[in-house]
Amino acid sequence: MLRRGSDMLLGKRLRSHGAGSYGWCGGHVEFGETLEEAAAREVAEESGLKVHGLRLLCVSNVREYGRHYIDIEFIAEDFEGTPAVREPDRLESWDWYRLDALPSPLFLPVRLALDSYRTGQMYNP
């Protein structure tokens, strides 16, 4: 979750699970990476932004889109650059949205993470 004041960066997913929904940067951990390194790498690969000061937001047990996976979400409010679509085959666009005026539908892990952000609940079973 990348926050800029009261705005959050979201992109419209084009393929894979959650196509047509709005989500943020994410992906898998490469062998030997810490979770924070993986999150920062995925943000750079997908948006071109360089993040600093990632904090754990939540862990979710996601069973949706014909998949079952553990989702680990971080939040960052300190980053450099301007978001750009770096994977046009996977993402339509990046835009900043106010937390009180988010687009729909949201990717399920984003919905769960936003609930955690609002309530402070760290685990979503």
N, C-alpha and C positions, 0 to 999 in steps of 0.2 A: 504494500500500500504506500504509494507516494503521495504525500500531502504537501500542498502549497497554500498556507493559510487555511481557509475554509473550503478549498478545492481539492479534488482527488483526480489523479490521472487514470483514465479508463480507455480501453481500446475495444473495438468491435471485432470479435473472433470470427474467422472465416471458415475454419475447418477443424477437424478432430472433434473431440468431445466439447460440447458447449457452443457449437457453431451458431452464430447469430446473436449470442449473448455478449454482454460487456464484462470485461475482466481487466486485470492488470498483468504486469509481467510475471512470468513464472516458468517453471520447467523442472528438470531433474538435476540431481547432484552427480557431478563427475567424480570418478574414483580419486580419493585423496583430498577432496575439497571439504572445508567446513560448510555448514549450512549457510552461514553469512557470506562466504565466498561464492557459493553457488547462486544465492539470491542476487548479489551484486553483479555477477557475470551475466545472469539472465537479463537483468535490467539493461545492462550495456548492450548485449546482443540484440535485444528486441526494440529498444528505444533510443540507444545512443547516450543515455544519461549515465553519469558516474555518481553513485550514491556513497554517502558517508553515514556513519552512526546508525546502522540498522538495529532495531530493537524487536525482540520477539513479541508478536501480537497474539497468536493462538495456534493451536494444533487441532485439526478437525479430522474425523473419521468420515470420509466421503464415500457414499454409495449412490452413484447417480451416473447417467450417461452410459450405462452398460459397463461401468467400471467400479472398482473398489480400491481406494488408495488413501494414504495418510497425507494430509495437506498441512504444511508448516508455513505459516504466514508471518512476515516481518513488516514493520512500518519504518519509513524514513521520511524525515522532513528536511534533510540536508542533502542536496545533490547539485550537480553542475550540468549545464547544457540545456538544449531545447529538444523535446521529444520528436523523434522522426520514426516513421515506419521503416524498420530494417528487415522485416520479414513479410513482404507484401503478399506472399502466398498464404500466410497464416492470419494476417491482421489487416483490416480495412483502413483504420485510422486511429490516432491518439487524440484525445481531447481532455480538457480540464472541466470537471463538473462539480458544482456545489454539493456538499454533503446532504443538503436538504432538497436537492433537485436532481437526483441521479436518473440516468436512462434505464430503460427496461427492454428486455429482461437482463438481470444481473446473473453472471456465472455463479453457480451454487457456492463454491469456495469463497467468493467475494461476499455473498450474502452472509455466510457464516462468520467471516472475519469482521464484517461491519457490526454484526450483533455482538461479537466479542469486544470490539472497540467501544461500543456504546455501554455495555454492561460490565466490562472487566473480566468476563468469564474467559479463562485461558484454554479450556478444553471443550470441544463440541463432539460428544460421542455420536 
